[in-house]
Amino acid sequence: MAEFKPEEPMHFHRPMDQLQGLEYCIDSNPSWWEAIALGFQHYVLSLGTTVMIPTMLVPLMGGSDDDKVRVVQTLLFVTGVNTLLQTLIGTRLPTVIGGSFAFVVPIVSIINDSSLANIADDHQRFRKTMRAIQGALIVSSSIQIILGFSQLWGICSRFFSPLGMVPVVALVGFGLFDRGFPVVGRCVEIGLPMLILFVALSQYFKWIYTRHIPVLERFALLISIAFIWVYAHILTAGGAYKNRPLHTQINCRTDRANLISSAPWIKIPYPLQWGPPTFDAGHCFGMMAAVVVSMVESTGAFKAAARLASATPPPAPVLSRGIGFQGLSILLDGLCGSLTGSSVSVENVGLLGSTRVGSRRVIQISAVFMIFFSILGKFGALFASIPFPIFAAVYCILFGIVAAVGLSYLQFTNMNSMRNLFIVGVSLFLGLSIPEYFDRYTIGAQHGPAHTKAGWFNDWINTTFASPPTVALIVAVILDNSLEFRDAGRDRGMHWWAPFRTYRGDSRNEEFYGLPFYMRRFIPSF
């Protein structure tokens, strides 16, 4: 039998620790007008989660539309402050630090506490519940502050290999699938056109340039939202939803949020605006689970943001420093009463890849927009009234980009190894399957699988195992560091990340993660 000879030589794609193809990386900047427009685009995208969390939780606390608007303003304000903090002296990655759904389980547990739920006056119940949540956030923030600034989380991260990070980073994106098309389906007549238009502008028409700028690719989000928002308003004004069910009206109409009418013209959020926080040991211990989960999810999001900003993987000391400053962000959340804690905004990380602009300056400008519009309530409420299915359509794309970044770490590993196939496959499957079980059980039984008399224990179990990245991290790290690990260093990809275990391990670390304004005198890089 004749030996097979390929007609063309095989081409191999060499693994690269920096993603190629971006127009602007972490420390390069577009022109000022372009940066301002891109920053505004990131601000608009952040409004989805910023409005969604208070809309879901404030009514359960007995709050009114006025209370919801104040919470939205506060959450937007601290998001801007926390983002500036993280991009200036934290990891310095282009990441938005916004409200997190990881805190929902312990927050709902506090809301349902009999000592608060039985308060007859709704306004008093709202304020006392808010103060209890503030106290829990303030105390639990110490977990990230201690693990971050003591460098303990950086030491732990040295056990994370590229192989172990594949399911974690991938599920930072894939794990949010319930916020994608299921929400689009609530108002498919505006959600589906938004999804199609965004893909068309950002991918199929990205070759259209204006003054050497791919306008449709770079500003696909703003253009798509503007068109579909106007389209949704025409449907609303034309009476398309007049006789539809309330659920449909809430998701489709542009005038159901009641944000614009309730928002003040000018209001500056400030610490302790709801009164002095109250502290309960059970609430605090339960909230600590959410802080740990947000730390894991942010670790995966930091890894994804570094790749989409064409930076090297964040060294262990930088990652630990970022977690420490995120702990300070949660402390600020608790002091100001933003209702939920903070983590990295996954959708904004995905937008870095969609626009191919990973500039740090763009994210800092978006933070300025957040602070500005949180103070000018009426103007901020106008943009915050965008229907949720419009945001969900964009999430379908952006979460997918982040998930793909996680899968891209496979290039550093040997996927011809049965050991590696086992670890990746099991971690991905359990990372999706276990949280899905917890979600379905909670929907059916109206409480999580852990339902003992110890509320803090229930919160720990139900919060931890409802998070896909956290489950994936637990499974992947245990398997990766226990199964034939002594002879599998190169198969795991450890040699690729060896230079990034320490700050001085690679000369590029100083370029991407060095502190500005002589801040190194006060914040060591280790």
C-alpha positions in Angstrom: 0.0 0.0 0.0 1.4 3.3 -1.0 2.3 5.8 1.7 -0.2 8.7 2.0 1.4 12.1 1.1 -0.7 15.2 1.6 -0.8 17.6 -1.3 -0.3 20.6 0.8 1.9 21.0 3.9 0.1 21.0 7.3 -0.1 24.4 9.0 0.1 24.5 12.8 -1.2 27.3 15.0 1.3 28.0 17.7 -0.2 28.6 21.1 0.0 32.3 22.0 -0.3 33.8 25.5 -1.5 37.1 24.0 -4.6 37.2 21.8 -4.0 38.7 18.3 -6.3 40.6 16.1 -7.4 43.4 18.5 -7.3 47.0 17.2 -6.4 48.4 20.6 -4.9 46.4 23.5 -5.0 47.2 27.2 -2.5 50.1 27.2 -3.2 51.6 23.7 -6.0 54.1 23.2 -8.3 55.1 20.4 -8.9 58.8 19.7 -10.7 60.7 22.4 -14.1 61.0 20.6 -14.0 57.3 19.8 -13.0 56.4 23.3 -15.9 58.5 24.7 -18.4 56.8 22.3 -17.1 53.3 23.3 -17.2 54.3 27.0 -20.8 55.3 26.6 -21.5 52.0 24.9 -20.1 50.1 27.9 -22.2 52.2 30.2 -25.4 51.4 28.4 -24.5 47.7 28.4 -24.0 47.8 32.2 -27.5 49.1 32.7 -29.0 45.6 32.1 -27.8 44.0 35.3 -27.9 47.3 37.2 -31.6 47.6 36.7 -32.5 43.9 36.7 -31.3 43.1 40.2 -33.2 45.9 42.0 -36.3 45.3 39.8 -36.3 41.7 41.0 -35.4 42.2 44.7 -36.8 45.6 45.8 -40.5 44.6 45.5 -39.8 41.5 47.7 -38.5 43.8 50.3 -41.6 46.0 50.3 -40.0 48.8 48.4 -41.9 51.3 46.1 -40.9 52.5 42.7 -39.2 55.5 44.4 -37.1 53.0 46.4 -36.2 51.0 43.3 -35.0 54.1 41.5 -32.8 55.1 44.5 -31.3 51.6 44.6 -30.6 51.7 40.9 -28.9 55.1 41.2 -26.8 53.8 44.1 -25.8 50.6 42.4 -24.8 52.6 39.3 -22.9 55.1 41.3 -20.8 52.4 43.2 -20.3 50.5 40.0 -18.6 53.6 38.5 -16.5 54.2 41.6 -15.5 50.5 41.9 -14.6 50.3 38.2 -12.3 53.3 38.5 -10.8 51.7 41.6 -10.1 48.4 39.9 -8.8 49.9 36.6 -6.5 52.4 38.4 -5.0 50.4 41.2 -6.6 46.9 41.2 -5.7 44.5 38.5 -5.7 47.4 36.0 -7.6 45.2 33.5 -10.4 46.8 31.5 -13.2 45.4 33.6 -16.4 46.9 34.9 -17.1 46.0 38.5 -20.9 45.8 38.8 -23.7 44.2 40.7 -23.6 40.4 40.9 -26.4 37.8 40.8 -24.2 35.6 43.1 -25.6 37.5 46.1 -29.2 36.8 45.3 -29.6 33.6 47.4 -28.4 35.0 50.7 -30.2 38.3 50.0 -33.5 36.5 49.5 -32.8 34.5 52.7 -32.5 37.8 54.6 -35.7 39.1 53.0 -37.6 36.0 54.1 -36.2 36.2 57.7 -39.3 36.1 59.9 -38.0 39.1 62.0 -38.1 41.2 58.8 -40.8 39.6 56.7 -43.4 40.1 59.5 -43.1 43.9 59.6 -46.5 45.3 58.6 -45.4 48.6 57.2 -43.8 48.1 53.7 -41.6 51.1 53.9 -40.2 50.2 57.3 -39.7 46.6 56.1 -37.8 47.8 53.1 -35.5 50.0 55.1 -34.8 47.5 57.9 -34.2 44.7 55.3 -31.8 47.0 53.4 -29.9 47.8 56.6 -29.6 44.0 57.4 -28.3 43.4 53.9 -25.8 46.2 54.3 -24.5 44.8 57.6 -24.0 41.3 56.0 -22.1 42.8 53.0 -19.9 44.9 55.2 -18.8 42.0 57.4 -18.5 39.4 54.6 -16.4 41.7 52.4 -13.5 41.0 54.9 -13.1 37.6 53.2 -11.9 39.1 49.9 -10.0 41.9 51.6 -8.0 39.4 53.7 -7.5 36.8 51.0 -6.6 39.4 48.5 -4.2 41.8 50.3 -2.5 38.9 52.2 -1.7 37.3 48.8 -3.4 34.1 50.0 -5.6 34.0 46.9 -2.5 34.5 44.7 -0.8 31.6 46.4 -4.0 29.4 45.8 -4.1 30.5 42.2 -0.7 28.9 41.5 -2.5 25.6 41.6 -4.6 26.7 38.7 -3.3 25.3 35.4 -4.5 26.3 31.9 -6.3 23.0 31.9 -8.1 23.7 35.2 -9.1 27.2 34.0 -10.7 26.0 30.8 -14.0 24.9 32.5 -14.0 27.8 35.0 -13.6 30.6 32.4 -15.9 28.8 29.9 -18.7 28.5 32.5 -18.3 32.2 33.4 -20.0 32.6 30.0 -21.9 29.4 29.4 -23.2 29.4 33.0 -25.3 32.5 32.3 -27.3 30.8 29.6 -30.6 31.4 31.6 -30.1 35.2 31.1 -29.8 34.8 27.4 -32.5 33.4 25.0 -34.9 32.4 27.8 -35.2 36.2 28.5 -35.3 37.0 24.8 -38.3 34.6 24.5 -40.3 36.7 26.9 -40.7 39.3 24.1 -39.4 37.6 21.0 -40.8 40.3 18.7 -38.1 42.7 19.9 -35.5 40.3 21.3 -35.0 38.3 18.1 -34.6 41.3 15.8 -32.1 42.7 18.3 -30.1 39.5 18.2 -30.1 39.3 14.4 -29.3 43.0 13.9 -26.4 42.9 16.4 -24.8 39.9 14.7 -25.3 41.4 11.2 -23.7 44.7 12.1 -20.8 43.4 14.3 -19.9 40.5 12.0 -21.3 40.6 8.4 -20.9 44.4 7.9 -17.7 45.0 9.8 -15.9 45.7 6.6 -17.7 49.1 6.3 -15.3 51.9 7.3 -15.8 55.6 8.0 -12.6 57.6 8.3 -10.6 54.4 8.7 -12.9 53.2 11.6 -15.1 50.1 11.3 -18.1 52.0 12.6 -20.7 49.2 12.4 -18.5 46.7 14.1 -17.3 49.0 16.8 -20.6 50.6 17.6 -22.9 47.7 16.7 -24.4 47.7 20.3 -25.4 51.3 20.3 -26.8 51.3 16.8 -28.8 48.1 17.4 -30.2 49.2 20.7 -31.2 52.6 19.2 -33.1 51.0 16.3 -34.8 48.2 18.4 -35.6 50.6 21.2 -37.4 53.0 18.8 -39.1 49.9 17.2 -40.3 48.8 20.7 -41.6 52.3 21.5 -43.6 52.3 18.2 -45.1 49.0 19.2 -45.9 50.3 22.7 -47.4 53.6 21.4 -49.4 51.8 18.7 -51.2 49.7 21.3 -49.7 46.3 20.3 -49.5 45.3 24.0 -52.7 46.9 25.2 -54.6 43.6 25.8 -51.7 41.4 26.4 -50.9 39.6 29.7 -49.1 41.6 32.4 -46.0 39.5 32.1 -45.7 40.3 28.4 -46.3 44.0 29.0 -43.6 44.2 31.6 -41.0 42.7 29.3 -42.1 44.4 26.0 -43.4 47.9 26.8 -41.0 50.8 27.0 -43.1 52.6 29.7 -43.5 49.9 32.3 -40.3 50.4 34.3 -41.7 53.5 36.1 -38.1 54.7 36.4 -38.3 58.1 34.6 -41.4 59.3 36.5 -40.0 58.2 39.9 -36.4 59.4 39.4 -35.3 62.7 40.9 -33.5 65.2 38.7 -30.4 65.3 40.9 -29.6 62.9 43.7 -26.1 62.0 45.1 -25.9 58.6 46.8 -24.0 58.6 50.0 -22.9 56.1 52.7 -25.5 55.1 55.3 -28.3 56.8 53.4 -30.8 54.1 54.5 -29.7 54.4 58.2 -27.1 52.6 60.3 -26.5 48.9 59.2 -27.7 46.1 61.4 -25.6 43.0 62.0 -26.8 39.4 62.4 -24.3 36.5 62.6 -26.5 34.2 60.5 -26.9 36.8 57.8 -23.2 37.5 57.7 -22.1 33.9 57.5 -24.6 33.2 54.7 -23.4 36.3 52.7 -19.8 35.0 53.0 -20.7 32.2 50.6 -21.7 34.8 47.9 -18.4 36.6 48.5 -16.5 33.5 47.9 -18.5 32.7 44.8 -18.0 36.2 43.4 -14.3 35.8 44.0 -14.2 32.6 41.9 -16.3 34.1 39.1 -14.3 37.3 39.0 -11.1 35.3 38.8 -12.4 33.6 35.7 -13.6 36.9 34.3 -10.2 38.5 35.0 -8.5 35.7 33.0 -10.9 36.3 30.1 -10.5 40.1 30.2 -6.7 39.8 30.1 -6.9 37.7 27.0 -9.5 40.0 25.2 -7.3 43.0 26.1 -4.3 41.3 24.4 -2.5 41.2 27.8 -0.6 38.3 29.3 -2.4 36.2 32.0 -2.5 38.3 35.2 0.3 37.2 37.6 -0.7 35.7 40.9 0.2 38.9 42.9 -1.9 41.1 40.5 -4.8 38.7 40.6 -4.7 38.7 44.4 -4.5 42.6 44.5 -7.6 42.7 42.3 -9.5 40.5 44.6 -8.5 42.6 47.6 -9.8 45.8 45.9 -13.0 43.9 44.9 -13.4 43.2 48.6 -13.2 47.0 49.2 -15.8 47.4 46.5 -18.2 45.1 48.4 -17.5 47.0 51.5 -18.5 50.2 49.7 -21.6 48.4 48.4 -22.5 47.7 52.0 -21.9 51.2 53.2 -23.9 52.9 50.5 -26.7 50.4 50.4 -26.5 49.2 46.7 -28.5 46.0 47.7 -26.0 43.5 46.2 -22.3 42.9 46.1 -19.9 43.3 43.3 -18.1 41.2 40.8 -16.7 41.5 37.3 -19.4 42.3 34.7 -19.1 39.4 32.2 -21.1 41.1 29.5 -18.7 44.1 29.4 -15.8 41.6 29.1 -17.5 40.1 26.1 -17.9 43.5 24.6 -14.1 43.9 24.6 -14.0 41.0 22.1 -16.9 42.2 20.0 -15.5 45.6 19.4 -11.9 44.4 19.4 -11.0 47.3 21.7 -9.4 46.2 25.0 -8.4 49.7 26.0 -8.3 50.5 29.8 -9.1 54.1 29.1 -12.5 53.2 27.5 -13.6 51.4 30.6 -12.5 54.3 32.8 -14.6 56.7 30.7 -17.6 54.4 31.0 -17.1 54.6 34.8 -17.3 58.4 34.6 -20.6 58.1 32.6 -22.0 55.8 35.4 -21.2 58.2 38.1 -22.5 61.2 36.1 -25.9 59.6 35.1 -26.4 58.1 38.6 -26.4 61.7 40.0 -28.6 63.1 37.1 -31.5 60.7 37.8 -33.9 61.6 35.0 -31.3 61.2 32.3 -30.0 57.9 33.7 -33.5 56.6 34.1 -34.2 57.3 30.4 -31.5 54.8 29.3 -32.4 52.4 32.1 -35.9 52.0 30.8 -34.6 49.8 27.8 -36.6 46.5 27.9 -34.7 43.5 29.3 -35.1 41.3 26.2 -33.0 43.8 24.3 -30.1 43.3 26.7 -30.7 39.5 26.8 -30.2 39.4 23.0 -26.8 41.0 23.3 -25.9 38.7 26.2 -26.4 35.7 23.9 -23.4 36.9 21.9 -21.2 38.4 24.6 -21.5 35.5 27.1 -20.6 33.2 24.2 -17.5 35.2 23.4 -16.3 34.9 27.0 -17.0 31.2 27.1 -15.0 30.8 23.9 -12.1 32.5 25.5 -12.2 29.8 28.2 -12.1 27.1 25.5 -9.1 28.9 23.9 -6.9 27.8 26.9 -7.1 24.3 25.5 -4.3 25.4 23.1 -1.8 25.3 25.9 -2.7 21.7 26.9 -2.4 18.2 25.4 -5.9 17.2 24.4 -4.6 13.8 23.2 -4.3 12.9 26.8 -7.1 10.8 28.2 -6.5 12.3 31.6 -7.1 15.8 30.3 -10.2 14.8 28.4 -11.6 13.3 31.6 -10.9 16.4 33.7 -12.3 18.9 31.2 -15.3 16.8 30.3 -16.3 16.0 33.9 -15.7 19.6 35.1 -17.8 21.1 32.3 -20.6 18.7 32.7 -20.9 18.9 36.5 -20.4 22.6 36.3 -23.6 22.8 34.3 -25.5 19.9 35.7 -25.2 20.5 39.5 -26.3 24.2 39.3 -29.2 23.2 37.0 -30.3 20.7 39.6 -30.2 23.3 42.4 -32.2 25.8 40.2 -34.9 23.3 39.3 -35.2 22.1 42.8 -35.5 25.7 44.1 -38.2 26.5 41.5 -40.2 23.4 42.4 -39.9 23.4 46.2 -39.6 27.2 46.7 -36.4 26.6 48.7 -32.9 25.1 47.9 -31.9 21.5 48.3 -30.2 22.5 51.6 -33.1 23.3 53.9 -32.1 22.8 57.5 -32.8 25.0 60.6 -29.4 26.6 60.1 -30.1 29.3 57.6 -26.4 30.2 57.1 -25.5 26.6 56.3 -28.4 26.5 53.7 -27.0 29.7 52.1 -23.5 28.3 51.9 -24.6 25.1 50.1 -27.3 26.7 47.9 -25.1 29.6 46.9 -21.9 27.7 46.2 -23.4 24.9 44.2 -25.7 27.2 42.2 -22.7 28.8 40.6 -21.4 27.0 37.5 -17.8 28.5 37.6 -17.5 27.6 41.3 -18.6 24.0 40.9 -16.2 23.8 37.9 -13.3 25.2 39.9 -13.8 22.8 42.7 -14.0 19.7 40.4 -11.3 20.8 38.0 -8.7 21.9 40.7 -9.2 18.7 42.8 -8.9 16.4 39.7 -6.1 18.3 38.1 -4.0 18.3 41.2 -4.7 14.7 42.3 -4.8 12.6 39.0 -1.3 11.7 37.8 -0.3 15.3 38.3 3.4 14.6 38.9 4.2 13.6 35.4 1.6 15.7 33.6 3.0 19.2 34.0 3.4 19.9 30.3 0.2 18.2 29.4 -1.6 20.5 31.8 0.1 23.5 30.3 1.9 24.6 33.4 5.1 25.5 31.5 3.1 28.2 29.6 2.0 29.9 32.8 5.2 29.5 34.8 6.4 33.1 33.9 3.2 34.5 35.4 3.4 33.0 38.8 5.4 36.0 40.0 5.2 39.6 39.1 8.8 39.8 37.8 8.5 36.5 35.9 7.9 38.2 32.6 9.0 41.6 31.5 5.5 42.4 30.0 3.9 42.3 33.4 5.2 45.7 34.3 3.8 47.1 31.0 0.3 45.7 31.5 -0.1 45.7 35.3 2.2 48.3 36.6 0.7 50.9 39.0 0.5 54.6 38.0 1.2 57.8 39.9 4.0 56.3 42.0 1.4 54.1 43.7 3.9 51.3 44.0 5.3 53.1 47.1 2.0 52.4 48.9 0.8 49.2 47.1 3.6 46.6 46.6 3.6 44.4 43.5 5.2 41.5 45.3 
